[in-house]
Structures are given as structure tokens and as C-alpha cells.
């Protein structure tokens, strides 16, 4: 299964927004998101055209963050 298929499965209707956000943080940072990070990501999910697009945006922002670059 490639990354795109995994992301589609994760963003399916069966997964809650909270689950998607947590899984992406765990995959990128090996930690759960803080309450503030969950709030910010949830706001982005609400404003996005689709859950898939919001998840893609979130993972790109995590991969391009200083935390990811510093640790990996």
C-alpha cells in the first residue's frame, strides 16, 4: 500500500478527524498532538474542501516544520 492509498484509508468516513490528526502526528513526530495543535488542525479540516485535502495539507506542513527537520 502506498502513501496515497494509506491517506485515503485514514481519511475515510470511518475515521474521526481527531484520529486522522493523531495518526499524522504520530507518523511524523512520534508523539501525539497538543490540544492547541488539535484545535488548529481541526479548524483547517473545517475550512477545507475535503478531508483528503485537509489531511494532505496537514502532513505537508508537519513534514516541512522545524520539529521534523530538526529531529529527522
PyMOL Python script that loads the backbone (N, CA, C, O; Angstrom):
from pymol import cmd

cmd.read_pdbstr("""\
ATOM      1  N   UNK A   1       0.858  -1.179   0.000  1.00  0.00           N
ATOM      2  CA  UNK A   1       0.000   0.000   0.000  1.00  0.00           C
ATOM      3  C   UNK A   1       0.901   1.238   0.000  1.00  0.00           C
ATOM      4  O   UNK A   1       1.807   1.355   0.825  1.00  0.00           O
ATOM      5  N   UNK A   2       0.645   2.150  -0.927  1.00  0.00           N
ATOM      6  CA  UNK A   2       1.465   3.360  -0.989  1.00  0.00           C
ATOM      7  C   UNK A   2       0.896   4.447  -0.069  1.00  0.00           C
ATOM      8  O   UNK A   2      -0.167   4.279   0.529  1.00  0.00           O
ATOM      9  N   UNK A   3       1.616   5.549   0.031  1.00  0.00           N
ATOM     10  CA  UNK A   3       1.240   6.625   0.959  1.00  0.00           C
ATOM     11  C   UNK A   3      -0.112   7.230   0.608  1.00  0.00           C
ATOM     12  O   UNK A   3      -0.891   7.557   1.504  1.00  0.00           O
ATOM     13  N   UNK A   4      -0.401   7.383  -0.670  1.00  0.00           N
ATOM     14  CA  UNK A   4      -1.671   7.968  -1.089  1.00  0.00           C
ATOM     15  C   UNK A   4      -2.848   7.073  -0.702  1.00  0.00           C
ATOM     16  O   UNK A   4      -3.876   7.566  -0.236  1.00  0.00           O
ATOM     17  N   UNK A   5      -2.701   5.765  -0.893  1.00  0.00           N
ATOM     18  CA  UNK A   5      -3.754   4.822  -0.506  1.00  0.00           C
ATOM     19  C   UNK A   5      -3.950   4.821   1.007  1.00  0.00           C
ATOM     20  O   UNK A   5      -5.077   4.757   1.499  1.00  0.00           O
ATOM     21  N   UNK A   6      -2.848   4.893   1.730  1.00  0.00           N
ATOM     22  CA  UNK A   6      -2.921   4.931   3.190  1.00  0.00           C
ATOM     23  C   UNK A   6      -3.659   6.178   3.663  1.00  0.00           C
ATOM     24  O   UNK A   6      -4.493   6.109   4.566  1.00  0.00           O
ATOM     25  N   UNK A   7      -3.349   7.312   3.052  1.00  0.00           N
ATOM     26  CA  UNK A   7      -4.009   8.567   3.415  1.00  0.00           C
ATOM     27  C   UNK A   7      -5.496   8.518   3.090  1.00  0.00           C
ATOM     28  O   UNK A   7      -6.314   9.009   3.868  1.00  0.00           O
ATOM     29  N   UNK A   8      -5.856   7.935   1.954  1.00  0.00           N
ATOM     30  CA  UNK A   8      -7.277   7.786   1.596  1.00  0.00           C
ATOM     31  C   UNK A   8      -8.001   6.913   2.615  1.00  0.00           C
ATOM     32  O   UNK A   8      -9.117   7.228   3.027  1.00  0.00           O
ATOM     33  N   UNK A   9      -7.365   5.815   3.021  1.00  0.00           N
ATOM     34  CA  UNK A   9      -7.965   4.935   4.015  1.00  0.00           C
ATOM     35  C   UNK A   9      -8.127   5.651   5.348  1.00  0.00           C
ATOM     36  O   UNK A   9      -9.160   5.518   6.004  1.00  0.00           O
ATOM     37  N   UNK A  10      -7.128   6.396   5.744  1.00  0.00           N
ATOM     38  CA  UNK A  10      -7.165   7.125   7.005  1.00  0.00           C
ATOM     39  C   UNK A  10      -8.251   8.193   7.014  1.00  0.00           C
ATOM     40  O   UNK A  10      -8.877   8.432   8.047  1.00  0.00           O
ATOM     41  N   UNK A  11      -8.479   8.831   5.881  1.00  0.00           N
ATOM     42  CA  UNK A  11      -9.468   9.913   5.819  1.00  0.00           C
ATOM     43  C   UNK A  11     -10.861   9.428   5.439  1.00  0.00           C
ATOM     44  O   UNK A  11     -11.760  10.236   5.208  1.00  0.00           O
ATOM     45  N   UNK A  12     -11.042   8.125   5.374  1.00  0.00           N
ATOM     46  CA  UNK A  12     -12.377   7.603   5.079  1.00  0.00           C
ATOM     47  C   UNK A  12     -13.347   8.035   6.175  1.00  0.00           C
ATOM     48  O   UNK A  12     -12.926   8.439   7.259  1.00  0.00           O
ATOM     49  N   UNK A  13     -14.611   7.952   5.898  1.00  0.00           N
ATOM     50  CA  UNK A  13     -15.630   8.403   6.850  1.00  0.00           C
ATOM     51  C   UNK A  13     -15.585   7.651   8.180  1.00  0.00           C
ATOM     52  O   UNK A  13     -16.103   8.137   9.185  1.00  0.00           O
ATOM     53  N   UNK A  14     -14.971   6.476   8.188  1.00  0.00           N
ATOM     54  CA  UNK A  14     -14.914   5.679   9.417  1.00  0.00           C
ATOM     55  C   UNK A  14     -13.965   6.287  10.453  1.00  0.00           C
ATOM     56  O   UNK A  14     -14.112   6.037  11.649  1.00  0.00           O
ATOM     57  N   UNK A  15     -13.001   7.079  10.002  1.00  0.00           N
ATOM     58  CA  UNK A  15     -12.040   7.684  10.917  1.00  0.00           C
ATOM     59  C   UNK A  15     -12.493   9.087  11.302  1.00  0.00           C
ATOM     60  O   UNK A  15     -12.904   9.872  10.448  1.00  0.00           O
ATOM     61  N   UNK A  16     -12.417   9.393  12.583  1.00  0.00           N
ATOM     62  CA  UNK A  16     -12.768  10.735  13.033  1.00  0.00           C
ATOM     63  C   UNK A  16     -11.631  11.690  12.701  1.00  0.00           C
ATOM     64  O   UNK A  16     -10.498  11.266  12.470  1.00  0.00           O
ATOM     65  N   UNK A  17     -11.940  12.980  12.679  1.00  0.00           N
ATOM     66  CA  UNK A  17     -10.907  13.996  12.457  1.00  0.00           C
ATOM     67  C   UNK A  17      -9.802  13.871  13.494  1.00  0.00           C
ATOM     68  O   UNK A  17      -8.618  13.952  13.165  1.00  0.00           O
ATOM     69  N   UNK A  18     -10.190  13.675  14.728  1.00  0.00           N
ATOM     70  CA  UNK A  18      -9.229  13.530  15.831  1.00  0.00           C
ATOM     71  C   UNK A  18      -8.269  12.372  15.544  1.00  0.00           C
ATOM     72  O   UNK A  18      -7.064  12.493  15.766  1.00  0.00           O
ATOM     73  N   UNK A  19      -8.798  11.261  15.056  1.00  0.00           N
ATOM     74  CA  UNK A  19      -7.968  10.101  14.746  1.00  0.00           C
ATOM     75  C   UNK A  19      -6.992  10.407  13.618  1.00  0.00           C
ATOM     76  O   UNK A  19      -5.818  10.046  13.693  1.00  0.00           O
ATOM     77  N   UNK A  20      -7.473  11.069  12.582  1.00  0.00           N
ATOM     78  CA  UNK A  20      -6.618  11.431  11.454  1.00  0.00           C
ATOM     79  C   UNK A  20      -5.480  12.329  11.925  1.00  0.00           C
ATOM     80  O   UNK A  20      -4.319  12.099  11.587  1.00  0.00           O
ATOM     81  N   UNK A  21      -5.811  13.335  12.694  1.00  0.00           N
ATOM     82  CA  UNK A  21      -4.807  14.280  13.202  1.00  0.00           C
ATOM     83  C   UNK A  21      -3.786  13.547  14.066  1.00  0.00           C
ATOM     84  O   UNK A  21      -2.581  13.731  13.892  1.00  0.00           O
ATOM     85  N   UNK A  22      -4.255  12.723  14.991  1.00  0.00           N
ATOM     86  CA  UNK A  22      -3.339  11.983  15.864  1.00  0.00           C
ATOM     87  C   UNK A  22      -2.433  11.057  15.079  1.00  0.00           C
ATOM     88  O   UNK A  22      -1.234  10.991  15.347  1.00  0.00           O
ATOM     89  N   UNK A  23      -2.988  10.339  14.113  1.00  0.00           N
ATOM     90  CA  UNK A  23      -2.188   9.400  13.325  1.00  0.00           C
ATOM     91  C   UNK A  23      -1.111  10.121  12.518  1.00  0.00           C
ATOM     92  O   UNK A  23       0.009   9.626  12.394  1.00  0.00           O
ATOM     93  N   UNK A  24      -1.445  11.279  11.975  1.00  0.00           N
ATOM     94  CA  UNK A  24      -0.447  12.026  11.206  1.00  0.00           C
ATOM     95  C   UNK A  24       0.668  12.553  12.103  1.00  0.00           C
ATOM     96  O   UNK A  24       1.837  12.533  11.718  1.00  0.00           O
ATOM     97  N   UNK A  25       0.311  13.026  13.302  1.00  0.00           N
ATOM     98  CA  UNK A  25       1.342  13.482  14.248  1.00  0.00           C
ATOM     99  C   UNK A  25       2.220  12.320  14.705  1.00  0.00           C
ATOM    100  O   UNK A  25       3.437  12.462  14.821  1.00  0.00           O
ATOM    101  N   UNK A  26       1.603  11.183  14.960  1.00  0.00           N
ATOM    102  CA  UNK A  26       2.387  10.022  15.370  1.00  0.00           C
ATOM    103  C   UNK A  26       3.328   9.573  14.250  1.00  0.00           C
ATOM    104  O   UNK A  26       4.472   9.201  14.510  1.00  0.00           O
ATOM    105  N   UNK A  27       2.850   9.609  13.021  1.00  0.00           N
ATOM    106  CA  UNK A  27       3.679   9.185  11.886  1.00  0.00           C
ATOM    107  C   UNK A  27       4.844  10.144  11.657  1.00  0.00           C
ATOM    108  O   UNK A  27       5.949   9.707  11.335  1.00  0.00           O
ATOM    109  N   UNK A  28       4.613  11.424  11.817  1.00  0.00           N
ATOM    110  CA  UNK A  28       5.659  12.420  11.531  1.00  0.00           C
ATOM    111  C   UNK A  28       6.555  12.723  12.725  1.00  0.00           C
ATOM    112  O   UNK A  28       7.769  12.857  12.569  1.00  0.00           O
ATOM    113  N   UNK A  29       5.978  12.830  13.897  1.00  0.00           N
ATOM    114  CA  UNK A  29       6.717  13.292  15.075  1.00  0.00           C
ATOM    115  C   UNK A  29       6.906  12.229  16.156  1.00  0.00           C
ATOM    116  O   UNK A  29       7.644  12.446  17.118  1.00  0.00           O
ATOM    117  N   UNK A  30       6.250  11.095  16.003  1.00  0.00           N
ATOM    118  CA  UNK A  30       6.305  10.038  17.026  1.00  0.00           C
ATOM    119  C   UNK A  30       5.780  10.537  18.366  1.00  0.00           C
ATOM    120  O   UNK A  30       6.250  10.132  19.429  1.00  0.00           O
ATOM    121  N   UNK A  31       4.797  11.426  18.287  1.00  0.00           N
ATOM    122  CA  UNK A  31       4.130  11.914  19.505  1.00  0.00           C
ATOM    123  C   UNK A  31       2.709  12.328  19.150  1.00  0.00           C
ATOM    124  O   UNK A  31       2.372  12.545  17.986  1.00  0.00           O
ATOM    125  N   UNK A  32       1.888  12.430  20.187  1.00  0.00           N
ATOM    126  CA  UNK A  32       0.516  12.895  19.984  1.00  0.00           C
ATOM    127  C   UNK A  32       0.507  14.424  19.936  1.00  0.00           C
ATOM    128  O   UNK A  32       1.364  15.066  20.542  1.00  0.00           O
ATOM    129  N   UNK A  33      -0.448  15.006  19.225  1.00  0.00           N
ATOM    130  CA  UNK A  33      -0.513  16.473  19.155  1.00  0.00           C
ATOM    131  C   UNK A  33      -1.003  17.073  20.466  1.00  0.00           C
ATOM    132  O   UNK A  33      -1.751  16.441  21.212  1.00  0.00           O
ATOM    133  N   UNK A  34      -0.576  18.293  20.732  1.00  0.00           N
ATOM    134  CA  UNK A  34      -1.075  19.019  21.903  1.00  0.00           C
ATOM    135  C   UNK A  34      -2.512  19.460  21.625  1.00  0.00           C
ATOM    136  O   UNK A  34      -2.999  19.354  20.500  1.00  0.00           O
ATOM    137  N   UNK A  35      -3.175  19.949  22.657  1.00  0.00           N
ATOM    138  CA  UNK A  35      -4.553  20.428  22.483  1.00  0.00           C
ATOM    139  C   UNK A  35      -4.601  21.581  21.484  1.00  0.00           C
ATOM    140  O   UNK A  35      -5.514  21.652  20.662  1.00  0.00           O
ATOM    141  N   UNK A  36      -3.628  22.480  21.552  1.00  0.00           N
ATOM    142  CA  UNK A  36      -3.588  23.617  20.630  1.00  0.00           C
ATOM    143  C   UNK A  36      -3.385  23.138  19.190  1.00  0.00           C
ATOM    144  O   UNK A  36      -4.002  23.664  18.264  1.00  0.00           O
ATOM    145  N   UNK A  37      -2.527  22.148  19.008  1.00  0.00           N
ATOM    146  CA  UNK A  37      -2.295  21.611  17.669  1.00  0.00           C
ATOM    147  C   UNK A  37      -3.545  20.939  17.118  1.00  0.00           C
ATOM    148  O   UNK A  37      -3.849  21.066  15.932  1.00  0.00           O
ATOM    149  N   UNK A  38      -4.259  20.232  17.963  1.00  0.00           N
ATOM    150  CA  UNK A  38      -5.518  19.603  17.534  1.00  0.00           C
ATOM    151  C   UNK A  38      -6.531  20.668  17.145  1.00  0.00           C
ATOM    152  O   UNK A  38      -7.212  20.533  16.129  1.00  0.00           O
ATOM    153  N   UNK A  39      -6.638  21.726  17.945  1.00  0.00           N
ATOM    154  CA  UNK A  39      -7.569  22.822  17.624  1.00  0.00           C
ATOM    155  C   UNK A  39      -7.238  23.451  16.275  1.00  0.00           C
ATOM    156  O   UNK A  39      -8.126  23.657  15.447  1.00  0.00           O
ATOM    157  N   UNK A  40      -5.965  23.753  16.056  1.00  0.00           N
ATOM    158  CA  UNK A  40      -5.556  24.372  14.796  1.00  0.00           C
ATOM    159  C   UNK A  40      -5.813  23.453  13.608  1.00  0.00           C
ATOM    160  O   UNK A  40      -6.318  23.893  12.575  1.00  0.00           O
ATOM    161  N   UNK A  41      -5.471  22.202  13.753  1.00  0.00           N
ATOM    162  CA  UNK A  41      -5.692  21.249  12.658  1.00  0.00           C
ATOM    163  C   UNK A  41      -7.188  21.058  12.411  1.00  0.00           C
ATOM    164  O   UNK A  41      -7.615  20.959  11.261  1.00  0.00           O
ATOM    165  N   UNK A  42      -7.981  21.007  13.472  1.00  0.00           N
ATOM    166  CA  UNK A  42      -9.436  20.849  13.322  1.00  0.00           C
ATOM    167  C   UNK A  42     -10.045  22.030  12.585  1.00  0.00           C
ATOM    168  O   UNK A  42     -10.939  21.853  11.756  1.00  0.00           O
ATOM    169  N   UNK A  43      -9.571  23.230  12.879  1.00  0.00           N
ATOM    170  CA  UNK A  43     -10.049  24.419  12.160  1.00  0.00           C
ATOM    171  C   UNK A  43      -9.736  24.320  10.678  1.00  0.00           C
ATOM    172  O   UNK A  43     -10.552  24.698   9.837  1.00  0.00           O
ATOM    173  N   UNK A  44      -8.563  23.815  10.360  1.00  0.00           N
ATOM    174  CA  UNK A  44      -8.202  23.652   8.954  1.00  0.00           C
ATOM    175  C   UNK A  44      -9.096  22.612   8.284  1.00  0.00           C
ATOM    176  O   UNK A  44      -9.512  22.799   7.141  1.00  0.00           O
ATOM    177  N   UNK A  45      -9.395  21.522   8.985  1.00  0.00           N
ATOM    178  CA  UNK A  45     -10.287  20.499   8.433  1.00  0.00           C
ATOM    179  C   UNK A  45     -11.665  21.090   8.146  1.00  0.00           C
ATOM    180  O   UNK A  45     -12.278  20.766   7.128  1.00  0.00           O
ATOM    181  N   UNK A  46     -12.156  21.954   9.037  1.00  0.00           N
ATOM    182  CA  UNK A  46     -13.471  22.569   8.849  1.00  0.00           C
ATOM    183  C   UNK A  46     -13.502  23.469   7.618  1.00  0.00           C
ATOM    184  O   UNK A  46     -14.513  23.528   6.918  1.00  0.00           O
ATOM    185  N   UNK A  47     -12.405  24.168   7.350  1.00  0.00           N
ATOM    186  CA  UNK A  47     -12.354  25.139   6.249  1.00  0.00           C
ATOM    187  C   UNK A  47     -12.023  24.502   4.899  1.00  0.00           C
ATOM    188  O   UNK A  47     -12.257  25.114   3.857  1.00  0.00           O
ATOM    189  N   UNK A  48     -11.489  23.299   4.906  1.00  0.00           N
ATOM    190  CA  UNK A  48     -11.035  22.664   3.669  1.00  0.00           C
ATOM    191  C   UNK A  48     -12.192  22.123   2.842  1.00  0.00           C
ATOM    192  O   UNK A  48     -13.278  21.853   3.355  1.00  0.00           O
ATOM    193  N   UNK A  49     -11.931  21.972   1.559  1.00  0.00           N
ATOM    194  CA  UNK A  49     -12.932  21.447   0.631  1.00  0.00           C
ATOM    195  C   UNK A  49     -13.235  19.978   0.906  1.00  0.00           C
ATOM    196  O   UNK A  49     -14.368  19.528   0.739  1.00  0.00           O
ATOM    197  N   UNK A  50     -12.209  19.230   1.332  1.00  0.00           N
ATOM    198  CA  UNK A  50     -12.393  17.799   1.602  1.00  0.00           C
ATOM    199  C   UNK A  50     -11.459  17.352   2.714  1.00  0.00           C
ATOM    200  O   UNK A  50     -10.449  17.999   2.994  1.00  0.00           O
ATOM    201  N   UNK A  51     -11.808  16.242   3.341  1.00  0.00           N
ATOM    202  CA  UNK A  51     -10.958  15.662   4.393  1.00  0.00           C
ATOM    203  C   UNK A  51      -9.615  15.235   3.810  1.00  0.00           C
ATOM    204  O   UNK A  51      -8.574  15.395   4.447  1.00  0.00           O
ATOM    205  N   UNK A  52      -9.647  14.695   2.602  1.00  0.00           N
ATOM    206  CA  UNK A  52      -8.420  14.260   1.937  1.00  0.00           C
ATOM    207  C   UNK A  52      -7.474  15.442   1.763  1.00  0.00           C
ATOM    208  O   UNK A  52      -6.289  15.343   2.078  1.00  0.00           O
ATOM    209  N   UNK A  53      -7.991  16.553   1.264  1.00  0.00           N
ATOM    210  CA  UNK A  53      -7.160  17.741   1.045  1.00  0.00           C
ATOM    211  C   UNK A  53      -6.623  18.286   2.367  1.00  0.00           C
ATOM    212  O   UNK A  53      -5.459  18.678   2.448  1.00  0.00           O
ATOM    213  N   UNK A  54      -7.451  18.312   3.386  1.00  0.00           N
ATOM    214  CA  UNK A  54      -7.014  18.802   4.698  1.00  0.00           C
ATOM    215  C   UNK A  54      -5.901  17.917   5.263  1.00  0.00           C
ATOM    216  O   UNK A  54      -4.928  18.422   5.822  1.00  0.00           O
ATOM    217  N   UNK A  55      -6.045  16.614   5.119  1.00  0.00           N
ATOM    218  CA  UNK A  55      -5.022  15.691   5.617  1.00  0.00           C
ATOM    219  C   UNK A  55      -3.720  15.857   4.845  1.00  0.00           C
ATOM    220  O   UNK A  55      -2.641  15.829   5.436  1.00  0.00           O
ATOM    221  N   UNK A  56      -3.814  16.031   3.522  1.00  0.00           N
ATOM    222  CA  UNK A  56      -2.611  16.262   2.713  1.00  0.00           C
ATOM    223  C   UNK A  56      -1.917  17.560   3.136  1.00  0.00           C
ATOM    224  O   UNK A  56      -0.694  17.602   3.264  1.00  0.00           O
ATOM    225  N   UNK A  57      -2.700  18.610   3.350  1.00  0.00           N
ATOM    226  CA  UNK A  57      -2.135  19.883   3.796  1.00  0.00           C
ATOM    227  C   UNK A  57      -1.436  19.723   5.150  1.00  0.00           C
ATOM    228  O   UNK A  57      -0.337  20.236   5.360  1.00  0.00           O
ATOM    229  N   UNK A  58      -2.090  19.008   6.055  1.00  0.00           N
ATOM    230  CA  UNK A  58      -1.518  18.821   7.388  1.00  0.00           C
ATOM    231  C   UNK A  58      -0.220  18.047   7.320  1.00  0.00           C
ATOM    232  O   UNK A  58       0.762  18.437   7.951  1.00  0.00           O
ATOM    233  N   UNK A  59      -0.193  16.966   6.573  1.00  0.00           N
ATOM    234  CA  UNK A  59       1.034  16.168   6.532  1.00  0.00           C
ATOM    235  C   UNK A  59       2.176  16.947   5.890  1.00  0.00           C
ATOM    236  O   UNK A  59       3.321  16.829   6.326  1.00  0.00           O
ATOM    237  N   UNK A  60       1.882  17.743   4.858  1.00  0.00           N
ATOM    238  CA  UNK A  60       2.933  18.567   4.257  1.00  0.00           C
ATOM    239  C   UNK A  60       3.449  19.608   5.248  1.00  0.00           C
ATOM    240  O   UNK A  60       4.651  19.867   5.306  1.00  0.00           O
ATOM    241  N   UNK A  61       2.551  20.203   6.023  1.00  0.00           N
ATOM    242  CA  UNK A  61       3.006  21.201   6.999  1.00  0.00           C
ATOM    243  C   UNK A  61       3.847  20.545   8.097  1.00  0.00           C
ATOM    244  O   UNK A  61       4.810  21.142   8.579  1.00  0.00           O
ATOM    245  N   UNK A  62       3.491  19.328   8.492  1.00  0.00           N
ATOM    246  CA  UNK A  62       4.275  18.621   9.502  1.00  0.00           C
ATOM    247  C   UNK A  62       5.653  18.252   8.960  1.00  0.00           C
ATOM    248  O   UNK A  62       6.658  18.399   9.655  1.00  0.00           O
ATOM    249  N   UNK A  63       5.696  17.776   7.728  1.00  0.00           N
ATOM    250  CA  UNK A  63       6.970  17.367   7.136  1.00  0.00           C
ATOM    251  C   UNK A  63       7.904  18.545   6.875  1.00  0.00           C
ATOM    252  O   UNK A  63       9.122  18.373   6.827  1.00  0.00           O
ATOM    253  N   UNK A  64       7.341  19.735   6.707  1.00  0.00           N
ATOM    254  CA  UNK A  64       8.152  20.922   6.447  1.00  0.00           C
ATOM    255  C   UNK A  64       8.413  21.765   7.689  1.00  0.00           C
ATOM    256  O   UNK A  64       8.966  22.860   7.587  1.00  0.00           O
ATOM    257  N   UNK A  65       8.026  21.274   8.846  1.00  0.00           N
ATOM    258  CA  UNK A  65       8.204  22.029  10.084  1.00  0.00           C
ATOM    259  C   UNK A  65       9.630  21.897  10.615  1.00  0.00           C
ATOM    260  O   UNK A  65      10.348  20.959  10.267  1.00  0.00           O
ATOM    261  N   UNK A  66      10.029  22.839  11.456  1.00  0.00           N
ATOM    262  CA  UNK A  66      11.339  22.764  12.099  1.00  0.00           C
ATOM    263  C   UNK A  66      11.464  21.532  12.978  1.00  0.00           C
ATOM    264  O   UNK A  66      12.533  20.927  13.063  1.00  0.00           O
ATOM    265  N   UNK A  67      10.377  21.165  13.629  1.00  0.00           N
ATOM    266  CA  UNK A  67      10.433  19.976  14.501  1.00  0.00           C
ATOM    267  C   UNK A  67      10.806  18.739  13.708  1.00  0.00           C
ATOM    268  O   UNK A  67      11.654  17.960  14.145  1.00  0.00           O
ATOM    269  N   UNK A  68      10.193  18.543  12.554  1.00  0.00           N
ATOM    270  CA  UNK A  68      10.519  17.372  11.742  1.00  0.00           C
ATOM    271  C   UNK A  68      11.926  17.476  11.190  1.00  0.00           C
ATOM    272  O   UNK A  68      12.688  16.510  11.247  1.00  0.00           O
ATOM    273  N   UNK A  69      12.282  18.636  10.656  1.00  0.00           N
ATOM    274  CA  UNK A  69      13.605  18.810  10.071  1.00  0.00           C
ATOM    275  C   UNK A  69      14.713  18.636  11.097  1.00  0.00           C
ATOM    276  O   UNK A  69      15.766  18.080  10.784  1.00  0.00           O
ATOM    277  N   UNK A  70      14.486  19.106  12.322  1.00  0.00           N
ATOM    278  CA  UNK A  70      15.485  19.001  13.376  1.00  0.00           C
ATOM    279  C   UNK A  70      15.649  17.562  13.852  1.00  0.00           C
ATOM    280  O   UNK A  70      16.765  17.109  14.102  1.00  0.00           O
ATOM    281  N   UNK A  71      14.541  16.852  13.976  1.00  0.00           N
ATOM    282  CA  UNK A  71      14.576  15.502  14.530  1.00  0.00           C
ATOM    283  C   UNK A  71      14.884  14.409  13.505  1.00  0.00           C
ATOM    284  O   UNK A  71      15.303  13.311  13.868  1.00  0.00           O
ATOM    285  N   UNK A  72      14.674  14.714  12.231  1.00  0.00           N
ATOM    286  CA  UNK A  72      14.864  13.654  11.223  1.00  0.00           C
ATOM    287  C   UNK A  72      15.822  14.113  10.175  1.00  0.00           C
ATOM    288  O   UNK A  72      16.116  13.369   9.239  1.00  0.00           O
TER     289      UNK A  72
END
""", "prot")
cmd.dss("prot")
cmd.show_as("cartoon", "prot")
cmd.util.cbc("prot")
cmd.orient("prot")
